[in-house]
Amino acid sequence: MDTTRHPPVLDMTPEGEFRDAAPPKPPTALDRVLGRVGGIALLVAVAAGGIVLAALAITFAALVLPVLIVAGAIGAGSIWWRIRRMKRQGRAVPFVVIRR
C-alpha cells in the first residue's frame, strides 16, 4: 500500500474553470458482498466482546466469593465468641433494634 501523500489533483479546463468530479462508480456485486461480510464480522466482534465482559464479571465474582465467605465466617465467629463469653459471665446479651 502506498503511504506517501500526494497533493490533490485540480482538474481545470483551458479557460480556467474547474471540471466537475467524475461520478462515483456504481457498487459491484463484490462491493455488496464485502459490505455484508464486514457487517457480519462487526456483529461477531461485538458479540465476542460481550462474552468477554461476561466472563470477566464471572471471574471477578468467583475471586471475590471466597473472600466474602471468609469475612462472614470471621464476623460470625466473633459475634458467637462474644455472646458465649457474656453468657459465661452471667450478663444479659443485649440486642439493639434501631427504628427510624
Biopython code that builds the backbone (N, CA, C, O; Angstrom):
import numpy as np
from Bio.PDB.StructureBuilder import StructureBuilder

atoms = [
    (1, "MET", "N", (0.844, -1.170, 0.000)),
    (1, "MET", "CA", (0.000, 0.000, 0.000)),
    (1, "MET", "C", (0.890, 1.234, 0.000)),
    (1, "MET", "O", (1.869, 1.313, 0.742)),
    (2, "ASP", "N", (0.538, 2.179, -0.831)),
    (2, "ASP", "CA", (1.320, 3.409, -0.958)),
    (2, "ASP", "C", (0.937, 4.353, 0.183)),
    (2, "ASP", "O", (-0.209, 4.792, 0.271)),
    (3, "THR", "N", (1.900, 4.662, 1.055)),
    (3, "THR", "CA", (1.618, 5.514, 2.209)),
    (3, "THR", "C", (2.096, 6.945, 2.008)),
    (3, "THR", "O", (1.948, 7.772, 2.908)),
    (4, "THR", "N", (2.674, 7.259, 0.834)),
    (4, "THR", "CA", (3.125, 8.633, 0.602)),
    (4, "THR", "C", (1.916, 9.503, 0.290)),
    (4, "THR", "O", (0.941, 9.041, -0.304)),
    (5, "ARG", "N", (1.989, 10.746, 0.689)),
    (5, "ARG", "CA", (0.881, 11.676, 0.448)),
    (5, "ARG", "C", (1.147, 12.442, -0.842)),
    (5, "ARG", "O", (2.251, 12.919, -1.103)),
    (6, "HIS", "N", (0.094, 12.537, -1.628)),
    (6, "HIS", "CA", (0.187, 13.297, -2.873)),
    (6, "HIS", "C", (-0.726, 14.508, -2.754)),
    (6, "HIS", "O", (-1.776, 14.431, -2.115)),
    (7, "PRO", "N", (-0.339, 15.620, -3.359)),
    (7, "PRO", "CA", (-1.228, 16.794, -3.307)),
    (7, "PRO", "C", (-2.495, 16.511, -4.114)),
    (7, "PRO", "O", (-2.486, 15.672, -5.015)),
    (8, "PRO", "N", (-3.573, 17.203, -3.793)),
    (8, "PRO", "CA", (-4.805, 16.966, -4.549)),
    (8, "PRO", "C", (-4.648, 17.388, -6.003)),
    (8, "PRO", "O", (-3.914, 18.324, -6.321)),
    (9, "VAL", "N", (-5.341, 16.690, -6.864)),
    (9, "VAL", "CA", (-5.282, 16.993, -8.293)),
    (9, "VAL", "C", (-6.428, 17.937, -8.622)),
    (9, "VAL", "O", (-7.592, 17.619, -8.377)),
    (10, "LEU", "N", (-6.101, 19.091, -9.173)),
    (10, "LEU", "CA", (-7.113, 20.059, -9.587)),
    (10, "LEU", "C", (-7.270, 19.949, -11.091)),
    (10, "LEU", "O", (-6.345, 20.243, -11.849)),
    (11, "ASP", "N", (-8.446, 19.524, -11.515)),
    (11, "ASP", "CA", (-8.713, 19.338, -12.939)),
    (11, "ASP", "C", (-9.357, 20.609, -13.474)),
    (11, "ASP", "O", (-10.484, 20.943, -13.109)),
    (12, "MET", "N", (-8.620, 21.330, -14.359)),
    (12, "MET", "CA", (-9.118, 22.598, -14.890)),
    (12, "MET", "C", (-9.187, 22.538, -16.415)),
    (12, "MET", "O", (-8.426, 21.833, -17.077)),
    (13, "THR", "N", (-10.110, 23.292, -16.922)),
    (13, "THR", "CA", (-10.211, 23.438, -18.381)),
    (13, "THR", "C", (-9.201, 24.489, -18.826)),
    (13, "THR", "O", (-8.671, 25.223, -17.992)),
    (14, "PRO", "N", (-8.922, 24.574, -20.145)),
    (14, "PRO", "CA", (-8.004, 25.624, -20.619)),
    (14, "PRO", "C", (-8.515, 27.038, -20.341)),
    (14, "PRO", "O", (-7.729, 27.986, -20.321)),
    (15, "GLU", "N", (-9.830, 27.189, -20.127)),
    (15, "GLU", "CA", (-10.377, 28.506, -19.824)),
    (15, "GLU", "C", (-10.209, 28.879, -18.357)),
    (15, "GLU", "O", (-10.510, 30.011, -17.978)),
    (16, "GLY", "N", (-9.735, 27.957, -17.523)),
    (16, "GLY", "CA", (-9.504, 28.244, -16.111)),
    (16, "GLY", "C", (-10.665, 27.854, -15.202)),
    (16, "GLY", "O", (-10.684, 28.237, -14.032)),
    (17, "GLU", "N", (-11.612, 27.115, -15.707)),
    (17, "GLU", "CA", (-12.727, 26.653, -14.884)),
    (17, "GLU", "C", (-12.440, 25.229, -14.391)),
    (17, "GLU", "O", (-11.774, 24.436, -15.056)),
    (18, "PHE", "N", (-12.960, 24.948, -13.221)),
    (18, "PHE", "CA", (-12.780, 23.611, -12.664)),
    (18, "PHE", "C", (-13.786, 22.650, -13.278)),
    (18, "PHE", "O", (-14.943, 23.007, -13.501)),
    (19, "ARG", "N", (-13.346, 21.453, -13.545)),
    (19, "ARG", "CA", (-14.245, 20.423, -14.035)),
    (19, "ARG", "C", (-14.910, 19.736, -12.850)),
    (19, "ARG", "O", (-14.351, 19.649, -11.757)),
    (20, "ASP", "N", (-16.106, 19.257, -13.099)),
    (20, "ASP", "CA", (-16.806, 18.514, -12.045)),
    (20, "ASP", "C", (-16.096, 17.193, -11.797)),
    (20, "ASP", "O", (-15.442, 16.633, -12.676)),
    (21, "ALA", "N", (-16.248, 16.722, -10.583)),
    (21, "ALA", "CA", (-15.649, 15.432, -10.245)),
    (21, "ALA", "C", (-16.371, 14.334, -11.008)),
    (21, "ALA", "O", (-17.554, 14.448, -11.331)),
    (22, "ALA", "N", (-15.644, 13.284, -11.284)),
    (22, "ALA", "CA", (-16.234, 12.160, -12.005)),
    (22, "ALA", "C", (-17.317, 11.524, -11.133)),
    (22, "ALA", "O", (-17.140, 11.416, -9.920)),
    (23, "PRO", "N", (-18.416, 11.109, -11.721)),
    (23, "PRO", "CA", (-19.469, 10.493, -10.912)),
    (23, "PRO", "C", (-18.955, 9.192, -10.290)),
    (23, "PRO", "O", (-18.144, 8.489, -10.893)),
    (24, "PRO", "N", (-19.430, 8.879, -9.087)),
    (24, "PRO", "CA", (-18.943, 7.656, -8.450)),
    (24, "PRO", "C", (-19.406, 6.428, -9.228)),
    (24, "PRO", "O", (-20.472, 6.409, -9.843)),
    (25, "LYS", "N", (-18.573, 5.425, -9.172)),
    (25, "LYS", "CA", (-18.903, 4.181, -9.862)),
    (25, "LYS", "C", (-19.992, 3.453, -9.076)),
    (25, "LYS", "O", (-19.975, 3.470, -7.845)),
    (26, "PRO", "N", (-20.919, 2.827, -9.753)),
    (26, "PRO", "CA", (-21.938, 2.070, -9.021)),
    (26, "PRO", "C", (-21.293, 0.870, -8.328)),
    (26, "PRO", "O", (-20.335, 0.293, -8.842)),
    (27, "PRO", "N", (-21.822, 0.496, -7.156)),
    (27, "PRO", "CA", (-21.215, -0.630, -6.443)),
    (27, "PRO", "C", (-21.391, -1.928, -7.222)),
    (27, "PRO", "O", (-22.436, -2.191, -7.818)),
    (28, "THR", "N", (-20.347, -2.714, -7.195)),
    (28, "THR", "CA", (-20.387, -4.007, -7.878)),
    (28, "THR", "C", (-20.891, -5.068, -6.912)),
    (28, "THR", "O", (-21.107, -4.807, -5.728)),
    (29, "ALA", "N", (-21.072, -6.258, -7.441)),
    (29, "ALA", "CA", (-21.524, -7.370, -6.597)),
    (29, "ALA", "C", (-20.484, -7.663, -5.510)),
    (29, "ALA", "O", (-20.837, -8.005, -4.381)),
    (30, "LEU", "N", (-19.213, -7.526, -5.857)),
    (30, "LEU", "CA", (-18.159, -7.768, -4.863)),
    (30, "LEU", "C", (-18.231, -6.734, -3.745)),
    (30, "LEU", "O", (-18.026, -7.073, -2.580)),
    (31, "ASP", "N", (-18.519, -5.478, -4.083)),
    (31, "ASP", "CA", (-18.651, -4.443, -3.054)),
    (31, "ASP", "C", (-19.791, -4.770, -2.096)),
    (31, "ASP", "O", (-19.652, -4.617, -0.882)),
    (32, "ARG", "N", (-20.916, -5.222, -2.643)),
    (32, "ARG", "CA", (-22.056, -5.564, -1.788)),
    (32, "ARG", "C", (-21.737, -6.758, -0.887)),
    (32, "ARG", "O", (-22.094, -6.769, 0.291)),
    (33, "VAL", "N", (-21.067, -7.755, -1.450)),
    (33, "VAL", "CA", (-20.714, -8.940, -0.649)),
    (33, "VAL", "C", (-19.734, -8.564, 0.449)),
    (33, "VAL", "O", (-19.881, -8.987, 1.596)),
    (34, "LEU", "N", (-18.729, -7.764, 0.090)),
    (34, "LEU", "CA", (-17.744, -7.359, 1.099)),
    (34, "LEU", "C", (-18.382, -6.486, 2.177)),
    (34, "LEU", "O", (-18.006, -6.582, 3.345)),
    (35, "GLY", "N", (-19.328, -5.648, 1.811)),
    (35, "GLY", "CA", (-20.029, -4.844, 2.805)),
    (35, "GLY", "C", (-20.828, -5.703, 3.762)),
    (35, "GLY", "O", (-20.840, -5.457, 4.968)),
    (36, "ARG", "N", (-21.491, -6.705, 3.228)),
    (36, "ARG", "CA", (-22.283, -7.609, 4.070)),
    (36, "ARG", "C", (-21.370, -8.430, 4.985)),
    (36, "ARG", "O", (-21.660, -8.597, 6.170)),
    (37, "VAL", "N", (-20.267, -8.940, 4.429)),
    (37, "VAL", "CA", (-19.321, -9.724, 5.246)),
    (37, "VAL", "C", (-18.714, -8.844, 6.338)),
    (37, "VAL", "O", (-18.533, -9.293, 7.471)),
    (38, "GLY", "N", (-18.401, -7.604, 6.002)),
    (38, "GLY", "CA", (-17.862, -6.683, 7.010)),
    (38, "GLY", "C", (-18.854, -6.411, 8.118)),
    (38, "GLY", "O", (-18.471, -6.336, 9.285)),
    (39, "GLY", "N", (-20.137, -6.260, 7.771)),
    (39, "GLY", "CA", (-21.174, -6.042, 8.783)),
    (39, "GLY", "C", (-21.325, -7.243, 9.701)),
    (39, "GLY", "O", (-21.471, -7.093, 10.914)),
    (40, "ILE", "N", (-21.288, -8.436, 9.116)),
    (40, "ILE", "CA", (-21.383, -9.652, 9.932)),
    (40, "ILE", "C", (-20.166, -9.780, 10.828)),
    (40, "ILE", "O", (-20.290, -10.172, 11.989)),
    (41, "ALA", "N", (-18.990, -9.455, 10.305)),
    (41, "ALA", "CA", (-17.770, -9.527, 11.117)),
    (41, "ALA", "C", (-17.832, -8.552, 12.280)),
    (41, "ALA", "O", (-17.388, -8.876, 13.381)),
    (42, "LEU", "N", (-18.374, -7.365, 12.053)),
    (42, "LEU", "CA", (-18.522, -6.385, 13.128)),
    (42, "LEU", "C", (-19.494, -6.895, 14.190)),
    (42, "LEU", "O", (-19.243, -6.738, 15.385)),
    (43, "LEU", "N", (-20.594, -7.500, 13.765)),
    (43, "LEU", "CA", (-21.557, -8.068, 14.704)),
    (43, "LEU", "C", (-20.935, -9.180, 15.534)),
    (43, "LEU", "O", (-21.174, -9.260, 16.739)),
    (44, "VAL", "N", (-20.147, -10.032, 14.910)),
    (44, "VAL", "CA", (-19.465, -11.113, 15.633)),
    (44, "VAL", "C", (-18.461, -10.539, 16.625)),
    (44, "VAL", "O", (-18.327, -11.056, 17.735)),
    (45, "ALA", "N", (-17.755, -9.482, 16.243)),
    (45, "ALA", "CA", (-16.780, -8.860, 17.150)),
    (45, "ALA", "C", (-17.470, -8.253, 18.366)),
    (45, "ALA", "O", (-16.960, -8.366, 19.481)),
    (46, "VAL", "N", (-18.619, -7.612, 18.171)),
    (46, "VAL", "CA", (-19.354, -7.033, 19.299)),
    (46, "VAL", "C", (-19.866, -8.135, 20.220)),
    (46, "VAL", "O", (-19.797, -8.004, 21.442)),
    (47, "ALA", "N", (-20.378, -9.219, 19.643)),
    (47, "ALA", "CA", (-20.855, -10.343, 20.455)),
    (47, "ALA", "C", (-19.705, -10.972, 21.248)),
    (47, "ALA", "O", (-19.871, -11.315, 22.418)),
    (48, "ALA", "N", (-18.550, -11.122, 20.615)),
    (48, "ALA", "CA", (-17.390, -11.677, 21.318)),
    (48, "ALA", "C", (-16.948, -10.759, 22.451)),
    (48, "ALA", "O", (-16.555, -11.234, 23.516)),
    (49, "GLY", "N", (-17.010, -9.449, 22.232)),
    (49, "GLY", "CA", (-16.675, -8.506, 23.304)),
    (49, "GLY", "C", (-17.630, -8.636, 24.478)),
    (49, "GLY", "O", (-17.206, -8.569, 25.632)),
    (50, "GLY", "N", (-18.918, -8.822, 24.198)),
    (50, "GLY", "CA", (-19.887, -9.022, 25.264)),
    (50, "GLY", "C", (-19.624, -10.294, 26.047)),
    (50, "GLY", "O", (-19.751, -10.314, 27.272)),
    (51, "ILE", "N", (-19.256, -11.356, 25.344)),
    (51, "ILE", "CA", (-18.934, -12.617, 26.024)),
    (51, "ILE", "C", (-17.701, -12.453, 26.899)),
    (51, "ILE", "O", (-17.644, -12.998, 28.001)),
    (52, "VAL", "N", (-16.720, -11.710, 26.417)),
    (52, "VAL", "CA", (-15.506, -11.469, 27.220)),
    (52, "VAL", "C", (-15.849, -10.678, 28.478)),
    (52, "VAL", "O", (-15.343, -10.989, 29.556)),
    (53, "LEU", "N", (-16.703, -9.656, 28.357)),
    (53, "LEU", "CA", (-17.098, -8.884, 29.542)),
    (53, "LEU", "C", (-17.863, -9.753, 30.539)),
    (53, "LEU", "O", (-17.661, -9.630, 31.747)),
    (54, "ALA", "N", (-18.730, -10.622, 30.048)),
    (54, "ALA", "CA", (-19.460, -11.527, 30.940)),
    (54, "ALA", "C", (-18.503, -12.486, 31.637)),
    (54, "ALA", "O", (-18.658, -12.772, 32.824)),
    (55, "ALA", "N", (-17.523, -12.976, 30.905)),
    (55, "ALA", "CA", (-16.538, -13.880, 31.501)),
    (55, "ALA", "C", (-15.712, -13.165, 32.571)),
    (55, "ALA", "O", (-15.391, -13.751, 33.604)),
    (56, "LEU", "N", (-15.370, -11.902, 32.323)),
    (56, "LEU", "CA", (-14.627, -11.139, 33.331)),
    (56, "LEU", "C", (-15.464, -10.922, 34.590)),
    (56, "LEU", "O", (-14.943, -10.989, 35.703)),
    (57, "ALA", "N", (-16.760, -10.663, 34.415)),
    (57, "ALA", "CA", (-17.637, -10.475, 35.572)),
    (57, "ALA", "C", (-17.749, -11.762, 36.385)),
    (57, "ALA", "O", (-17.714, -11.724, 37.615)),
    (58, "ILE", "N", (-17.881, -12.886, 35.710)),
    (58, "ILE", "CA", (-17.962, -14.174, 36.415)),
    (58, "ILE", "C", (-16.645, -14.470, 37.121)),
    (58, "ILE", "O", (-16.646, -14.969, 38.246)),
    (59, "THR", "N", (-15.521, -14.170, 36.473)),
    (59, "THR", "CA", (-14.216, -14.397, 37.100)),
    (59, "THR", "C", (-14.054, -13.530, 38.342)),
    (59, "THR", "O", (-13.566, -13.999, 39.370)),
    (60, "PHE", "N", (-14.460, -12.267, 38.250)),
    (60, "PHE", "CA", (-14.365, -11.370, 39.400)),
    (60, "PHE", "C", (-15.223, -11.878, 40.550)),
    (60, "PHE", "O", (-14.790, -11.870, 41.702)),
    (61, "ALA", "N", (-16.442, -12.318, 40.241)),
    (61, "ALA", "CA", (-17.321, -12.849, 41.279)),
    (61, "ALA", "C", (-16.727, -14.116, 41.903)),
    (61, "ALA", "O", (-16.823, -14.322, 43.113)),
    (62, "ALA", "N", (-16.121, -14.947, 41.081)),
    (62, "ALA", "CA", (-15.514, -16.179, 41.595)),
    (62, "ALA", "C", (-14.317, -15.865, 42.497)),
    (62, "ALA", "O", (-14.047, -16.606, 43.441)),
    (63, "LEU", "N", (-13.607, -14.788, 42.219)),
    (63, "LEU", "CA", (-12.467, -14.424, 43.062)),
    (63, "LEU", "C", (-12.906, -13.749, 44.356)),
    (63, "LEU", "O", (-12.250, -13.908, 45.385)),
    (64, "VAL", "N", (-14.006, -12.997, 44.322)),
    (64, "VAL", "CA", (-14.467, -12.254, 45.494)),
    (64, "VAL", "C", (-15.260, -13.144, 46.443)),
    (64, "VAL", "O", (-15.257, -12.908, 47.651)),
    (65, "LEU", "N", (-15.939, -14.161, 45.920)),
    (65, "LEU", "CA", (-16.801, -15.012, 46.746)),
    (65, "LEU", "C", (-16.063, -15.659, 47.921)),
    (65, "LEU", "O", (-16.587, -15.613, 49.034)),
    (66, "PRO", "N", (-14.887, -16.256, 47.746)),
    (66, "PRO", "CA", (-14.196, -16.835, 48.912)),
    (66, "PRO", "C", (-13.822, -15.779, 49.962)),
    (66, "PRO", "O", (-13.846, -16.055, 51.161)),
    (67, "VAL", "N", (-13.482, -14.583, 49.508)),
    (67, "VAL", "CA", (-13.146, -13.515, 50.457)),
    (67, "VAL", "C", (-14.379, -13.154, 51.277)),
    (67, "VAL", "O", (-14.281, -12.963, 52.489)),
    (68, "LEU", "N", (-15.539, -13.060, 50.627)),
    (68, "LEU", "CA", (-16.771, -12.757, 51.349)),
    (68, "LEU", "C", (-17.127, -13.861, 52.337)),
    (68, "LEU", "O", (-17.566, -13.577, 53.452)),
    (69, "ILE", "N", (-16.944, -15.100, 51.943)),
    (69, "ILE", "CA", (-17.262, -16.222, 52.836)),
    (69, "ILE", "C", (-16.352, -16.208, 54.061)),
    (69, "ILE", "O", (-16.821, -16.394, 55.184)),
    (70, "VAL", "N", (-15.063, -15.991, 53.854)),
    (70, "VAL", "CA", (-14.119, -15.956, 54.984)),
    (70, "VAL", "C", (-14.427, -14.770, 55.901)),
    (70, "VAL", "O", (-14.411, -14.920, 57.123)),
    (71, "ALA", "N", (-14.705, -13.594, 55.329)),
    (71, "ALA", "CA", (-15.017, -12.422, 56.148)),
    (71, "ALA", "C", (-16.302, -12.651, 56.940)),
    (71, "ALA", "O", (-16.378, -12.277, 58.111)),
    (72, "GLY", "N", (-17.307, -13.258, 56.320)),
    (72, "GLY", "CA", (-18.541, -13.564, 57.033)),
    (72, "GLY", "C", (-18.329, -14.570, 58.148)),
    (72, "GLY", "O", (-18.914, -14.442, 59.224)),
    (73, "ALA", "N", (-17.492, -15.574, 57.897)),
    (73, "ALA", "CA", (-17.205, -16.577, 58.933)),
    (73, "ALA", "C", (-16.462, -15.942, 60.112)),
    (73, "ALA", "O", (-16.738, -16.267, 61.268)),
    (74, "ILE", "N", (-15.533, -15.049, 59.825)),
    (74, "ILE", "CA", (-14.802, -14.373, 60.908)),
    (74, "ILE", "C", (-15.753, -13.494, 61.711)),
    (74, "ILE", "O", (-15.684, -13.482, 62.940)),
    (75, "GLY", "N", (-16.634, -12.764, 61.049)),
    (75, "GLY", "CA", (-17.601, -11.920, 61.753)),
    (75, "GLY", "C", (-18.561, -12.745, 62.595)),
    (75, "GLY", "O", (-18.835, -12.395, 63.743)),
    (76, "ALA", "N", (-19.078, -13.840, 62.035)),
    (76, "ALA", "CA", (-19.984, -14.706, 62.787)),
    (76, "ALA", "C", (-19.272, -15.339, 63.977)),
    (76, "ALA", "O", (-19.844, -15.451, 65.061)),
    (77, "GLY", "N", (-18.027, -15.751, 63.774)),
    (77, "GLY", "CA", (-17.249, -16.332, 64.883)),
    (77, "GLY", "C", (-17.001, -15.322, 65.992)),
    (77, "GLY", "O", (-17.059, -15.665, 67.173)),
    (78, "SER", "N", (-16.729, -14.095, 65.621)),
    (78, "SER", "CA", (-16.502, -13.046, 66.612)),
    (78, "SER", "C", (-17.766, -12.782, 67.431)),
    (78, "SER", "O", (-17.705, -12.668, 68.655)),
    (79, "ILE", "N", (-18.901, -12.685, 66.757)),
    (79, "ILE", "CA", (-20.159, -12.461, 67.482)),
    (79, "ILE", "C", (-20.485, -13.666, 68.378)),
    (79, "ILE", "O", (-20.903, -13.492, 69.523)),
    (80, "TRP", "N", (-20.297, -14.873, 67.863)),
    (80, "TRP", "CA", (-20.559, -16.075, 68.657)),
    (80, "TRP", "C", (-19.676, -16.096, 69.902)),
    (80, "TRP", "O", (-20.149, -16.421, 70.991)),
    (81, "TRP", "N", (-18.403, -15.753, 69.750)),
    (81, "TRP", "CA", (-17.472, -15.767, 70.875)),
    (81, "TRP", "C", (-17.880, -14.743, 71.937)),
    (81, "TRP", "O", (-17.830, -15.045, 73.129)),
    (82, "ARG", "N", (-18.281, -13.540, 71.526)),
    (82, "ARG", "CA", (-18.687, -12.510, 72.491)),
    (82, "ARG", "C", (-19.953, -12.925, 73.247)),
    (82, "ARG", "O", (-20.045, -12.741, 74.460)),
    (83, "ILE", "N", (-20.934, -13.491, 72.518)),
    (83, "ILE", "CA", (-22.164, -13.940, 73.182)),
    (83, "ILE", "C", (-21.841, -15.059, 74.173)),
    (83, "ILE", "O", (-22.381, -15.075, 75.279)),
    (84, "ARG", "N", (-20.985, -15.977, 73.800)),
    (84, "ARG", "CA", (-20.605, -17.090, 74.692)),
    (84, "ARG", "C", (-19.917, -16.564, 75.952)),
    (84, "ARG", "O", (-20.195, -17.031, 77.056)),
    (85, "ARG", "N", (-19.021, -15.593, 75.783)),
    (85, "ARG", "CA", (-18.307, -15.017, 76.921)),
    (85, "ARG", "C", (-19.265, -14.269, 77.856)),
    (85, "ARG", "O", (-19.133, -14.343, 79.078)),
    (86, "MET", "N", (-20.237, -13.543, 77.268)),
    (86, "MET", "CA", (-21.191, -12.806, 78.092)),
    (86, "MET", "C", (-22.098, -13.767, 78.868)),
    (86, "MET", "O", (-22.443, -13.504, 80.020)),
    (87, "LYS", "N", (-22.482, -14.880, 78.234)),
    (87, "LYS", "CA", (-23.324, -15.855, 78.929)),
    (87, "LYS", "C", (-22.568, -16.497, 80.084)),
    (87, "LYS", "O", (-23.155, -16.750, 81.136)),
    (88, "ARG", "N", (-21.272, -16.765, 79.908)),
    (88, "ARG", "CA", (-20.459, -17.355, 80.983)),
    (88, "ARG", "C", (-20.346, -16.409, 82.168)),
    (88, "ARG", "O", (-20.290, -16.850, 83.315)),
    (89, "GLN", "N", (-20.311, -15.104, 81.894)),
    (89, "GLN", "CA", (-20.200, -14.125, 82.974)),
    (89, "GLN", "C", (-21.556, -13.838, 83.614)),
    (89, "GLN", "O", (-21.632, -13.108, 84.602)),
    (90, "GLY", "N", (-22.619, -14.404, 83.062)),
    (90, "GLY", "CA", (-23.940, -14.216, 83.639)),
    (90, "GLY", "C", (-24.596, -12.924, 83.256)),
    (90, "GLY", "O", (-25.599, -12.541, 83.859)),
    (91, "ARG", "N", (-24.063, -12.239, 82.274)),
    (91, "ARG", "CA", (-24.669, -10.978, 81.844)),
    (91, "ARG", "C", (-25.678, -11.254, 80.739)),
    (91, "ARG", "O", (-25.582, -12.243, 80.012)),
    (92, "ALA", "N", (-26.636, -10.361, 80.636)),
    (92, "ALA", "CA", (-27.643, -10.491, 79.581)),
    (92, "ALA", "C", (-27.002, -10.100, 78.240)),
    (92, "ALA", "O", (-26.153, -9.211, 78.163)),
    (93, "VAL", "N", (-27.429, -10.778, 77.227)),
    (93, "VAL", "CA", (-26.916, -10.478, 75.891)),
    (93, "VAL", "C", (-27.795, -9.387, 75.291)),
    (93, "VAL", "O", (-28.980, -9.608, 75.038)),
    (94, "PRO", "N", (-27.206, -8.190, 75.062)),
    (94, "PRO", "CA", (-28.040, -7.097, 74.551)),
    (94, "PRO", "C", (-28.281, -7.220, 73.052)),
    (94, "PRO", "O", (-27.359, -7.484, 72.280)),
    (95, "PHE", "N", (-29.529, -7.026, 72.657)),
    (95, "PHE", "CA", (-29.893, -6.947, 71.244)),
    (95, "PHE", "C", (-30.485, -5.563, 71.026)),
    (95, "PHE", "O", (-31.417, -5.160, 71.722)),
    (96, "VAL", "N", (-29.957, -4.865, 70.090)),
    (96, "VAL", "CA", (-30.407, -3.497, 69.828)),
    (96, "VAL", "C", (-31.120, -3.477, 68.484)),
    (96, "VAL", "O", (-30.597, -3.960, 67.479)),
    (97, "VAL", "N", (-32.321, -2.912, 68.483)),
    (97, "VAL", "CA", (-33.081, -2.737, 67.253)),
    (97, "VAL", "C", (-33.214, -1.239, 67.019)),
    (97, "VAL", "O", (-33.752, -0.519, 67.860)),
    (98, "ILE", "N", (-32.745, -0.794, 65.926)),
    (98, "ILE", "CA", (-32.790, 0.634, 65.587)),
    (98, "ILE", "C", (-33.969, 0.852, 64.643)),
    (98, "ILE", "O", (-34.053, 0.258, 63.569)),
    (99, "ARG", "N", (-34.882, 1.732, 65.086)),
    (99, "ARG", "CA", (-36.044, 2.041, 64.251)),
    (99, "ARG", "C", (-35.944, 3.498, 63.833)),
    (99, "ARG", "O", (-35.526, 4.360, 64.605)),
    (100, "ARG", "N", (-36.328, 3.744, 62.630)),
    (100, "ARG", "CA", (-36.304, 5.119, 62.143)),
    (100, "ARG", "C", (-37.672, 5.550, 61.746)),
    (100, "ARG", "O", (-37.859, 6.685, 61.307)),
]
sb = StructureBuilder()
sb.init_structure("model")
sb.init_model(0)
sb.init_chain("A")
sb.init_seg("    ")
for serial, (resi, resn, name, xyz) in enumerate(atoms, 1):
    if name == "N":
        sb.init_residue(resn, " ", resi, " ")
    sb.init_atom(name, np.array(xyz, "f"), 0.0, 1.0, " ", f" {name:<3s}", serial, name[0])
structure = sb.get_structure()
